[in-house]
Amino acid sequence: MTVQMIYYLAWQEDDWLDEILDFFPQVNAVVPTAKVLEQIKARHEQGEADKLLFVVNVADEQEKSKEFLQSLQKDEKLSKMPLYLVGVDAAEEESWKQAFPQANVIVIRVHPFEFDYEAVFRQMKSEWEGA
């Protein structure tokens, strides 16, 4: 039986978390630390979750976020799971894309109330279900 798990990784509670919780029924919201990554790996290896979706908010603590993402990239299995980077400033979009080419980088270019979160979540769901 396939077990799907969404991990929302952020340094603090934010609008993205509120929106993602409105769309997906179950989300594990955690801080992106090395310890958390080890716990995710262990759960995946034990079969507790075999289809994962990672949504990482990089708005705060960018250097720590990059360290976490580099560690995630090094894992042979987890690096193949869908990855979305949110909270990216438009001026930094290209640098995030270059550093993490496998990630979908989401930039909000309109007022947050006008942004179509649901379209992004449908894309996430589609990619996740196909993973």
MDAnalysis code that builds the backbone (N, CA, C; Angstrom):
import MDAnalysis as mda
import numpy as np

u = mda.Universe.empty(393, n_residues=131, atom_resindex=np.repeat(np.arange(131), 3), trajectory=True)
u.add_TopologyAttr("name", ["N", "CA", "C"] * 131)
u.add_TopologyAttr("resid", np.arange(1, 132))
u.add_TopologyAttr("resname", ["MET", "THR", "VAL", "GLN", "MET", "ILE", "TYR", "TYR", "LEU", "ALA", "TRP", "GLN", "GLU", "ASP", "ASP", "TRP", "LEU", "ASP", "GLU", "ILE", "LEU", "ASP", "PHE", "PHE", "PRO", "GLN", "VAL", "ASN", "ALA", "VAL", "VAL", "PRO", "THR", "ALA", "LYS", "VAL", "LEU", "GLU", "GLN", "ILE", "LYS", "ALA", "ARG", "HIS", "GLU", "GLN", "GLY", "GLU", "ALA", "ASP", "LYS", "LEU", "LEU", "PHE", "VAL", "VAL", "ASN", "VAL", "ALA", "ASP", "GLU", "GLN", "GLU", "LYS", "SER", "LYS", "GLU", "PHE", "LEU", "GLN", "SER", "LEU", "GLN", "LYS", "ASP", "GLU", "LYS", "LEU", "SER", "LYS", "MET", "PRO", "LEU", "TYR", "LEU", "VAL", "GLY", "VAL", "ASP", "ALA", "ALA", "GLU", "GLU", "GLU", "SER", "TRP", "LYS", "GLN", "ALA", "PHE", "PRO", "GLN", "ALA", "ASN", "VAL", "ILE", "VAL", "ILE", "ARG", "VAL", "HIS", "PRO", "PHE", "GLU", "PHE", "ASP", "TYR", "GLU", "ALA", "VAL", "PHE", "ARG", "GLN", "MET", "LYS", "SER", "GLU", "TRP", "GLU", "GLY", "ALA"])
u.atoms.positions = np.array([
    [0.836, -1.185, 0.000],
    [0.000, 0.000, 0.000],
    [0.884, 1.253, 0.000],
    [0.566, 2.178, -0.853],
    [1.319, 3.414, -0.940],
    [0.874, 4.377, 0.158],
    [1.856, 4.916, 0.854],
    [1.580, 5.907, 1.894],
    [2.220, 7.217, 1.462],
    [1.380, 8.250, 1.316],
    [1.859, 9.550, 0.886],
    [2.030, 10.472, 2.094],
    [3.042, 11.337, 2.012],
    [3.309, 12.256, 3.114],
    [3.803, 13.584, 2.542],
    [3.240, 14.660, 3.035],
    [3.691, 15.997, 2.665],
    [4.468, 16.567, 3.836],
    [5.645, 17.093, 3.528],
    [6.442, 17.792, 4.531],
    [6.526, 19.256, 4.144],
    [6.008, 20.097, 5.026],
    [6.152, 21.534, 4.865],
    [7.242, 21.960, 5.836],
    [8.334, 22.467, 5.296],
    [9.504, 22.809, 6.114],
    [9.721, 24.309, 6.093],
    [9.643, 24.911, 7.267],
    [9.794, 26.365, 7.373],
    [10.355, 26.705, 8.744],
    [10.898, 27.888, 8.827],
    [11.521, 28.344, 10.074],
    [10.509, 28.977, 11.012],
    [9.344, 29.329, 10.479],
    [8.286, 29.885, 11.324],
    [6.956, 29.699, 10.603],
    [5.876, 29.801, 11.349],
    [4.544, 29.687, 10.754],
    [4.320, 30.865, 9.815],
    [3.637, 30.607, 8.693],
    [3.463, 31.651, 7.697],
    [2.195, 31.422, 6.875],
    [1.970, 32.305, 5.901],
    [0.786, 32.200, 5.053],
    [0.775, 30.938, 4.205],
    [1.950, 30.509, 3.753],
    [2.008, 29.288, 2.953],
    [1.479, 28.096, 3.753],
    [1.838, 28.014, 5.000],
    [1.358, 26.899, 5.829],
    [-0.163, 26.951, 5.935],
    [-0.717, 28.116, 6.185],
    [-2.173, 28.241, 6.264],
    [-2.837, 27.779, 4.972],
    [-2.289, 28.194, 3.853],
    [-2.869, 27.839, 2.551],
    [-2.735, 26.346, 2.255],
    [-1.589, 25.781, 2.547],
    [-1.367, 24.366, 2.250],
    [-2.273, 23.478, 3.111],
    [-2.513, 23.908, 4.343],
    [-3.404, 23.150, 5.228],
    [-4.851, 23.209, 4.742],
    [-5.216, 24.278, 4.052],
    [-6.560, 24.376, 3.485],
    [-6.754, 23.414, 2.310],
    [-5.673, 23.072, 1.621],
    [-5.777, 22.239, 0.413],
    [-5.519, 20.765, 0.693],
    [-4.485, 20.471, 1.446],
    [-4.113, 19.082, 1.726],
    [-4.603, 18.698, 3.119],
    [-5.217, 17.521, 3.263],
    [-5.779, 17.135, 4.554],
    [-4.741, 16.857, 5.637],
    [-3.584, 16.360, 5.261],
    [-2.557, 16.060, 6.258],
    [-1.210, 16.581, 5.794],
    [-0.602, 17.366, 6.656],
    [0.702, 17.950, 6.362],
    [1.556, 17.849, 7.616],
    [2.785, 17.422, 7.455],
    [3.749, 17.466, 8.557],
    [4.522, 18.764, 8.432],
    [4.268, 19.690, 9.326],
    [4.954, 20.981, 9.322],
    [6.073, 20.920, 10.351],
    [7.306, 21.056, 9.869],
    [8.476, 20.940, 10.731],
    [9.532, 21.967, 10.328],
    [10.509, 22.149, 11.197],
    [11.635, 23.037, 10.924],
    [12.689, 22.233, 10.156],
    [13.252, 22.793, 9.085],
    [14.207, 22.050, 8.248],
    [15.615, 21.946, 8.862],
    [15.778, 21.009, 9.764],
    [17.072, 20.794, 10.420],
    [17.639, 19.436, 10.011],
    [18.892, 19.219, 10.322],
    [19.527, 17.930, 10.029],
    [18.823, 16.792, 10.776],
    [18.425, 17.045, 12.002],
    [17.732, 16.027, 12.794],
    [16.395, 15.647, 12.147],
    [15.661, 16.629, 11.681],
    [14.387, 16.371, 11.012],
    [14.612, 15.561, 9.741],
    [15.643, 15.902, 8.983],
    [15.943, 15.153, 7.762],
    [16.248, 13.697, 8.095],
    [16.976, 13.449, 9.150],
    [17.266, 12.063, 9.563],
    [15.972, 11.335, 9.938],
    [15.060, 12.023, 10.599],
    [13.783, 11.412, 10.961],
    [12.959, 11.089, 9.712],
    [12.971, 11.979, 8.738],
    [12.254, 11.741, 7.487],
    [12.849, 10.531, 6.771],
    [14.170, 10.476, 6.695],
    [14.845, 9.330, 6.069],
    [14.450, 8.035, 6.749],
    [14.465, 8.024, 8.068],
    [14.137, 6.813, 8.831],
    [12.698, 6.384, 8.559],
    [11.776, 7.308, 8.568],
    [10.369, 6.980, 8.304],
    [10.201, 6.431, 6.897],
    [10.921, 7.016, 5.958],
    [10.847, 6.554, 4.573],
    [11.431, 5.140, 4.444],
    [12.576, 4.917, 5.048],
    [13.224, 3.597, 4.986],
    [12.396, 2.507, 5.672],
    [11.659, 2.891, 6.717],
    [10.824, 1.932, 7.438],
    [9.487, 1.694, 6.741],
    [9.240, 2.406, 5.651],
    [8.019, 2.225, 4.899],
    [6.815, 2.969, 5.450],
    [7.045, 3.873, 6.401],
    [5.935, 4.648, 6.956],
    [5.379, 5.627, 5.931],
    [6.208, 6.017, 4.988],
    [5.795, 6.911, 3.908],
    [6.702, 6.644, 2.720],
    [6.088, 6.304, 1.587],
    [6.926, 6.007, 0.434],
    [6.810, 7.025, -0.698],
    [5.767, 7.829, -0.706],
    [5.643, 8.914, -1.680],
    [5.646, 10.219, -0.907],
    [6.710, 10.970, -1.043],
    [6.867, 12.205, -0.277],
    [6.801, 13.417, -1.190],
    [6.345, 14.513, -0.630],
    [6.360, 15.818, -1.294],
    [6.983, 16.782, -0.310],
    [8.019, 17.489, -0.745],
    [8.696, 18.471, 0.104],
    [8.352, 19.881, -0.366],
    [7.885, 20.704, 0.564],
    [7.649, 22.118, 0.312],
    [8.491, 22.857, 1.343],
    [9.500, 23.580, 0.864],
    [10.435, 24.261, 1.761],
    [10.289, 25.766, 1.575],
    [9.961, 26.456, 2.677],
    [9.876, 27.910, 2.633],
    [11.263, 28.463, 2.979],
    [11.866, 29.110, 1.994],
    [13.241, 29.592, 2.136],
    [13.318, 31.075, 2.484],
    [12.176, 31.686, 2.798],
    [12.144, 33.134, 3.044],
    [12.999, 33.542, 4.238],
    [12.966, 32.755, 5.291],
    [13.762, 33.050, 6.481],
    [14.931, 32.070, 6.536],
    [16.019, 32.495, 7.114],
    [17.173, 31.601, 7.297],
    [17.606, 30.953, 5.978],
    [17.917, 31.784, 5.002],
    [18.254, 31.272, 3.676],
    [19.478, 30.360, 3.678],
    [20.505, 30.701, 4.426],
    [21.705, 29.861, 4.440],
    [21.412, 28.496, 5.059],
    [20.657, 28.485, 6.144],
    [20.281, 27.210, 6.764],
    [19.375, 26.408, 5.835],
    [18.505, 27.093, 5.113],
    [17.644, 26.411, 4.143],
    [18.481, 25.758, 3.054],
    [19.498, 26.479, 2.583],
    [20.382, 25.915, 1.552],
    [21.123, 24.693, 2.072],
    [21.584, 24.743, 3.309],
    [22.267, 23.585, 3.898],
    [21.330, 22.386, 3.955],
    [20.102, 22.617, 4.377],
    [19.126, 21.536, 4.443],
    [18.881, 20.954, 3.047],
    [18.683, 21.826, 2.067],
    [18.402, 21.379, 0.705],
    [19.588, 20.629, 0.100],
    [20.797, 21.054, 0.418],
    [21.978, 20.335, -0.068],
    [22.033, 18.929, 0.537],
    [21.699, 18.815, 1.798],
    [21.657, 17.494, 2.438],
    [20.557, 16.634, 1.818],
    [19.433, 17.234, 1.535],
    [18.338, 16.503, 0.895],
    [18.759, 16.006, -0.486],
    [19.477, 16.842, -1.222],
    [19.959, 16.465, -2.558],
    [20.907, 15.272, -2.524],
    [21.653, 15.150, -1.440],
    [22.649, 14.082, -1.337],
    [22.024, 12.714, -1.096],
    [20.780, 12.675, -0.631],
    [20.112, 11.410, -0.369],
    [19.562, 10.845, -1.679],
    [19.993, 9.641, -2.016],
    [19.651, 9.035, -3.303],
    [18.141, 8.903, -3.511],
    [17.406, 8.529, -2.483],
    [15.956, 8.313, -2.620],
    [15.161, 9.603, -2.442],
    [15.459, 10.343, -1.390],
    [14.680, 11.544, -1.108],
    [14.864, 12.614, -2.171],
    [16.024, 12.654, -2.799],
    [16.285, 13.675, -3.818],
    [15.418, 13.477, -5.063],
    [14.788, 12.327, -5.192],
    [13.933, 12.049, -6.356],
    [12.479, 12.427, -6.105],
    [12.172, 12.821, -4.892],
    [10.805, 13.198, -4.545],
    [10.527, 14.635, -4.999],
    [9.267, 14.946, -5.303],
    [8.937, 16.322, -5.708],
    [9.350, 17.338, -4.639],
    [9.938, 18.443, -5.105],
    [10.441, 19.485, -4.217],
    [9.977, 20.842, -4.722],
    [9.382, 21.608, -3.819],
    [8.932, 22.960, -4.129],
    [9.584, 23.929, -3.154],
    [10.124, 25.008, -3.694],
    [10.677, 26.076, -2.873],
    [9.717, 27.249, -2.948],
    [9.252, 27.685, -1.789],
    [8.328, 28.811, -1.717],
    [8.969, 29.906, -0.871],
    [8.370, 31.086, -0.895],
    [8.941, 32.204, -0.144],
    [10.148, 32.810, -0.824],
    [10.291, 32.540, -2.110],
    [11.442, 33.031, -2.871],
    [11.148, 34.431, -3.400],
    [12.065, 35.348, -3.146],
    [11.966, 36.704, -3.664],
    [12.259, 36.669, -5.168],
    [11.530, 37.461, -5.943],
    [11.693, 37.474, -7.397],
    [13.138, 37.751, -7.818],
    [13.831, 38.608, -7.076],
    [15.219, 38.947, -7.415],
    [16.169, 37.771, -7.200],
    [15.754, 36.793, -6.423],
    [16.619, 35.645, -6.124],
    [16.169, 34.362, -6.816],
    [15.149, 34.452, -7.636],
    [14.588, 33.269, -8.283],
    [15.636, 32.477, -9.072],
    [16.397, 33.157, -9.908],
    [17.372, 32.456, -10.749],
    [18.461, 31.770, -9.932],
    [18.919, 32.411, -8.876],
    [19.974, 31.787, -8.071],
    [19.461, 30.526, -7.384],
    [18.201, 30.520, -6.937],
    [17.619, 29.305, -6.338],
    [17.462, 28.219, -7.396],
    [17.038, 28.602, -8.591],
    [16.887, 27.622, -9.675],
    [18.229, 27.010, -10.055],
    [19.260, 27.825, -10.082],
    [20.590, 27.305, -10.427],
    [21.125, 26.393, -9.335],
    [20.911, 26.756, -8.094],
    [21.423, 25.961, -6.978],
    [20.662, 24.652, -6.821],
    [19.366, 24.661, -7.142],
    [18.523, 23.478, -6.949],
    [17.660, 23.258, -8.186],
    [18.282, 22.795, -9.275],
    [17.570, 22.686, -10.558],
    [16.407, 21.690, -10.550],
    [16.408, 20.742, -9.639],
    [15.318, 19.771, -9.598],
    [14.080, 20.329, -8.907],
    [14.211, 21.480, -8.254],
    [13.112, 22.073, -7.484],
    [12.219, 22.943, -8.373],
    [10.968, 22.986, -7.995],
    [10.024, 23.934, -8.572],
    [10.080, 25.174, -7.690],
    [10.509, 26.286, -8.253],
    [10.661, 27.522, -7.484],
    [9.420, 28.374, -7.713],
    [8.713, 28.671, -6.622],
    [7.467, 29.425, -6.701],
    [7.698, 30.842, -6.176],
    [7.414, 31.821, -7.029],
    [7.562, 33.230, -6.675],
    [6.193, 33.891, -6.788],
    [5.796, 34.599, -5.762],
    [4.535, 35.336, -5.800],
    [4.836, 36.726, -6.351],
    [4.298, 37.009, -7.529],
    [4.560, 38.277, -8.204],
    [3.380, 39.253, -8.097],
    [2.331, 38.833, -7.408],
    [1.157, 39.683, -7.206],
    [0.909, 39.781, -5.704],
    [-0.080, 40.544, -5.318],
    [-0.442, 40.609, -3.906],
    [-0.846, 39.204, -3.455],
    [-0.417, 38.770, -2.276],
    [-0.745, 37.415, -1.812],
    [-2.231, 37.060, -1.875],
    [-3.111, 38.050, -1.714],
    [-4.546, 37.769, -1.799],
    [-4.979, 37.455, -3.225],
    [-4.180, 37.867, -4.196],
    [-4.495, 37.615, -5.603],
    [-3.810, 36.363, -6.137],
    [-2.861, 35.832, -5.415],
    [-2.088, 34.686, -5.878],
    [-2.956, 33.427, -5.895],
    [-2.808, 32.623, -6.937],
    [-3.591, 31.393, -7.085],
    [-2.854, 30.220, -6.430],
    [-2.936, 30.158, -5.117],
    [-2.308, 29.063, -4.378],
    [-2.845, 27.715, -4.850],
    [-4.140, 27.666, -5.103],
    [-4.759, 26.396, -5.476],
    [-4.150, 25.820, -6.755],
    [-3.818, 26.660, -7.712],
    [-3.189, 26.175, -8.947],
    [-1.834, 25.533, -8.637],
    [-1.081, 26.144, -7.744],
    [0.217, 25.586, -7.349],
    [0.002, 24.255, -6.630],
    [-0.989, 24.184, -5.753],
    [-1.244, 22.957, -5.012],
    [-1.747, 21.843, -5.922],
    [-2.530, 22.184, -6.944],
    [-2.948, 21.163, -7.920],
    [-1.734, 20.612, -8.663],
    [-0.795, 21.494, -9.012],
    [0.440, 21.061, -9.674],
    [1.229, 20.141, -8.743],
    [1.346, 20.546, -7.470],
    [2.051, 19.715, -6.484],
    [1.406, 18.345, -6.388],
    [0.103, 18.332, -6.258],
    [-0.636, 17.066, -6.108],
    [-0.438, 16.165, -7.313],
    [-0.496, 16.737, -8.480],
    [-0.321, 15.971, -9.710],
    [1.072, 15.348, -9.767],
    [2.086, 16.142, -9.479],
    [3.463, 15.639, -9.509],
    [3.690, 14.609, -8.417],
    [3.127, 14.855, -7.258],
    [3.277, 13.961, -6.102],
    [2.631, 12.618, -6.363],
    [1.427, 12.618, -6.917],
    [0.729, 11.368, -7.200],
    [1.425, 10.575, -8.286],
    [2.145, 11.279, -9.173],
    [2.881, 10.600, -10.221],
    [4.272, 10.165, -9.811],
    [4.723, 10.567, -8.615],
    [6.090, 10.253, -8.168],
    [6.286, 8.772, -7.952],
])
